Amino acid sequence: MKYLARHPVYVSAITVLERMRGFGLLLAHSVGPKKEQISAAQKAYLGNLGQVCPVDAATALAGAGLMVLLPQPPSPPRRAHRMVESRQDRLVRWRFDILVAATALVTELPLVHNNPADFEAIRAAVETSPDRFPKVGPLSLISVARLV
């Protein structure tokens, strides 16, 4: 809380979408005290969002350019609870990552991430094709691991 009072925090609307989807899935499969804990965590998250950056026309254009350059995710499917991520889920996650990166490009804010393989591929695509992104960039990445 003190950090948020002293330093502005910006978050992509896509990140909010992903987090709220996660909370929704957890709530749908929880009961009793666990459900109450998840609901409290969801309310705390929403109460401390900071500034939410929308997916506007400039972000959509940058995202479309990235999707043309990088139509397929560069990283392998994730594994969770003995299940491998489906091709469709992987593609959806990839498109969300591209929109988060496009938001960072357009706003010229650093992207704090925990997904180096995918975001480094996006950064490299922007750097090798600067003519496709004349009014945005560069993509500045900060790994969560570096912050801890």
C-alpha positions as CSV (number, residue, x, y, z in Angstrom):
1,M,0.0,0.0,0.0
2,K,2.8,2.4,0.9
3,Y,4.5,1.7,-2.4
4,L,1.3,2.4,-4.4
5,A,0.9,5.7,-2.6
6,R,4.4,6.8,-3.6
7,H,4.8,5.2,-7.0
8,P,2.3,5.1,-9.8
9,V,1.6,1.5,-11.0
10,Y,0.2,0.9,-14.4
11,V,-1.5,-2.4,-15.5
12,S,-2.8,-3.5,-18.9
13,A,-6.5,-4.1,-19.1
14,I,-5.5,-7.5,-20.5
15,T,-3.7,-8.3,-17.3
16,V,-6.9,-7.4,-15.3
17,L,-8.8,-9.7,-17.7
18,E,-6.4,-12.6,-17.1
19,R,-6.4,-12.2,-13.3
20,M,-10.2,-11.9,-13.0
21,R,-10.6,-15.0,-15.2
22,G,-8.2,-16.8,-12.8
23,F,-10.2,-15.7,-9.8
24,G,-13.4,-16.7,-11.5
25,L,-12.1,-20.2,-12.2
26,L,-10.9,-20.6,-8.7
27,L,-14.2,-19.4,-7.2
28,A,-16.2,-21.7,-9.4
29,H,-14.3,-24.7,-8.0
30,S,-14.0,-23.7,-4.4
31,V,-16.3,-24.0,-1.3
32,G,-16.5,-22.7,2.2
33,P,-13.5,-20.8,3.7
34,K,-11.4,-21.3,0.6
35,K,-14.0,-19.5,-1.5
36,E,-14.1,-16.6,1.1
37,Q,-10.3,-16.3,0.9
38,I,-10.3,-16.2,-2.9
39,S,-13.1,-13.6,-2.9
40,A,-11.2,-11.5,-0.4
41,A,-8.0,-11.7,-2.6
42,Q,-10.1,-10.7,-5.6
43,K,-11.5,-7.7,-3.8
44,A,-8.0,-6.7,-2.6
45,Y,-6.6,-7.0,-6.2
46,L,-9.4,-4.8,-7.6
47,G,-8.9,-2.3,-4.8
48,N,-5.2,-1.8,-5.6
49,L,-5.1,-1.9,-9.4
50,G,-3.4,1.3,-10.0
51,Q,-3.8,2.9,-13.4
52,V,-5.4,0.6,-15.9
53,C,-4.2,1.1,-19.5
54,P,-6.9,0.3,-22.0
55,V,-6.6,-1.6,-25.3
56,D,-7.2,1.4,-27.6
57,A,-6.7,1.7,-31.3
58,A,-2.9,2.3,-31.0
59,T,-2.5,-0.8,-28.8
60,A,-4.7,-2.8,-31.2
61,L,-2.6,-1.8,-34.2
62,A,0.7,-2.6,-32.4
63,G,-0.8,-5.9,-31.3
64,A,-1.9,-6.8,-34.8
65,G,1.6,-6.0,-36.1
66,L,3.1,-8.3,-33.5
67,M,0.6,-11.1,-34.3
68,V,1.6,-11.0,-38.0
69,L,5.3,-11.3,-37.1
70,L,4.7,-13.9,-34.4
71,P,1.7,-16.0,-35.2
72,Q,2.7,-18.9,-33.0
73,P,3.9,-18.9,-29.4
74,P,7.7,-19.4,-29.1
75,S,7.5,-21.3,-25.8
76,P,6.3,-24.9,-25.2
77,P,2.9,-25.6,-23.7
78,R,2.7,-25.2,-19.9
79,R,2.0,-28.2,-17.6
80,A,-0.4,-27.9,-14.7
81,H,-1.7,-30.7,-12.5
82,R,-0.5,-33.5,-14.9
83,M,-2.3,-31.8,-17.8
84,V,-0.5,-30.2,-20.7
85,E,-1.9,-26.9,-21.9
86,S,-4.0,-27.3,-25.1
87,R,-3.0,-25.7,-28.4
88,Q,-6.0,-23.4,-28.2
89,D,-5.3,-22.3,-24.6
90,R,-1.6,-21.7,-25.5
91,L,-2.6,-19.6,-28.5
92,V,-5.1,-17.6,-26.4
93,R,-2.4,-17.0,-23.7
94,W,0.1,-16.0,-26.5
95,R,-2.4,-13.4,-27.9
96,F,-2.9,-12.0,-24.4
97,D,0.9,-11.7,-24.0
98,I,1.1,-9.9,-27.3
99,L,-1.6,-7.4,-26.2
100,V,0.2,-6.8,-22.9
101,A,3.4,-6.2,-24.8
102,A,1.6,-3.9,-27.2
103,T,0.2,-1.9,-24.3
104,A,3.8,-1.5,-22.9
105,L,5.0,-0.4,-26.4
106,V,2.3,2.2,-26.9
107,T,2.5,3.6,-23.4
108,E,6.4,3.5,-23.4
109,L,6.3,1.9,-20.0
110,P,8.5,-1.1,-18.9
111,L,6.8,-4.5,-18.9
112,V,7.4,-6.4,-15.6
113,H,6.9,-10.1,-16.4
114,N,7.5,-13.6,-15.3
115,N,7.6,-15.1,-18.8
116,P,11.0,-14.4,-20.3
117,A,10.8,-16.8,-23.3
118,D,7.6,-15.2,-24.8
119,F,8.4,-11.6,-24.0
120,E,12.0,-11.8,-25.2
121,A,10.7,-13.1,-28.5
122,I,8.3,-10.1,-28.8
123,R,11.1,-7.7,-27.9
124,A,13.4,-9.2,-30.5
125,A,10.6,-9.0,-33.2
126,V,10.2,-5.3,-32.4
127,E,13.9,-4.6,-32.6
128,T,14.4,-6.5,-35.8
129,S,11.4,-4.9,-37.5
130,P,11.4,-1.2,-36.3
131,D,9.8,0.0,-39.6
132,R,6.7,-1.9,-38.6
133,F,6.4,-0.1,-35.3
134,P,7.4,3.5,-36.1
135,K,5.5,5.3,-33.4
136,V,6.1,2.9,-30.5
137,G,8.8,1.1,-28.6
138,P,11.3,0.0,-27.7
139,L,9.9,-2.8,-25.5
140,S,11.7,-2.5,-22.1
141,L,11.5,-5.7,-20.1
142,I,12.0,-6.3,-16.4
143,S,11.9,-9.8,-15.1
144,V,10.1,-10.3,-11.8
145,A,13.0,-12.6,-10.7
146,R,15.3,-9.5,-10.9
147,L,13.0,-7.6,-8.6
148,V,12.9,-10.2,-5.8
